[in-house]
Amino acid sequence: MTAFTESVVEQAAHAWLESLGWRVTHGLDIAPGEAGAERADYAQVVLEGRLRDALARLNPALPPEALEDAFRRLTRPEGAEVSARNRAVHGLLVEGVTVDYCAADREIRGAQARALDFDEPTHNDWLAVNQFTVSESKHALWHRLLGRLVSEYGRLCHTGIGATRGAGAAGGG
């Protein structure tokens, strides 16, 4: 009987995600201080450049201040406990981030800023990071596979369910 090792599972997961259109990279390739760094330090868990790019790409009609508000709400969610903040971010990813902004005609407008395109999953920037190190209060945590987006959205990508959201609500993004 062949032993099932952690590396075998990782390699299978990487191959599966790549076959679905995800880019797979190693954490060291995007680590702070490296040529391809995508975060300032090991405490940063959000790849801010990618999130800002997604907001701008998926919401071209929104002004910069609305995109910045959406970014702020996604990266600093409300909630006293981690579980509450996780639920808040999940809701923002699924339903969009409600933003208000001053339009050119000086009217206050509201919109839903999207960080994910559910209608066309191929428009998303799918990234799985192997060995993504997070340091918090002198404790380092290693995440074998840290998808930039949660597995629910990966499922959407490979099943082609473009308009399905959350618990079955449908709609455009």
Residue, then its C-alpha position, 0 to 999 in steps of 0.5 A: m500500500t502506498a503511503f499518502t503524504e502531505s506533499v502528495v495531497e498538495q501536488a494533487a490539489h495544485a494540479w486540480l486548481e491549475s486545471l480549473g484555471w487557477r495560478v499556483t505559486h509558492g509563498l516564497d515567490i511573493a514573500p516580503g523582500e523578494a523580487g515578486a513580493e506582493r505584501a509588505d510583511y508577514a502579518q499582511v494576509v491580504l494581497e492588497g494589489r490583487l484586491r485593488d486590481a479586482l475592484a478596479r477591473l470589476n467596477p469600472a464605473l465607480p470613482p476611486e473614492a468608492l473603490e477605496d471605501a470597498f477596499r477598506r471595508l473588505t480589509r477591515p471588517e466589522g465584528a468583535e470576534v474573528s468568526a464575526r469578521n469572517r462572516a462579514v467578509h464572506g457576505l461582502l464577497v458574495e453580495g458585494v460591498t455597498v458604497d456611496y459616492c459623490a457623482a459628477d453631478r454632485e448627487i450622492r449615489g450608491a452602488q454594490a462594488r464587486a470583488l468577484d465576478f460570479d457571472e464570468p468566473t474567468h474574469n477573476d484572478w484565481l491564485a492558490v499560494n503554497q506555503f503562505t506564511v503568516s506571522e502574528s505576535k511572534h507566532a508563525l503559521w503556515h498554510r499549505l494551500l491558501g487560496r486567495l478566495v475561499s473554496e466556495y468560489g473555486r467551486l463556482c469557477h470549475t462548475g460554471i455556475g456563474a450566477t449562483r451566490g451564497a444560499g442560492a440567491a441569483g443575480g448579476g454582479 
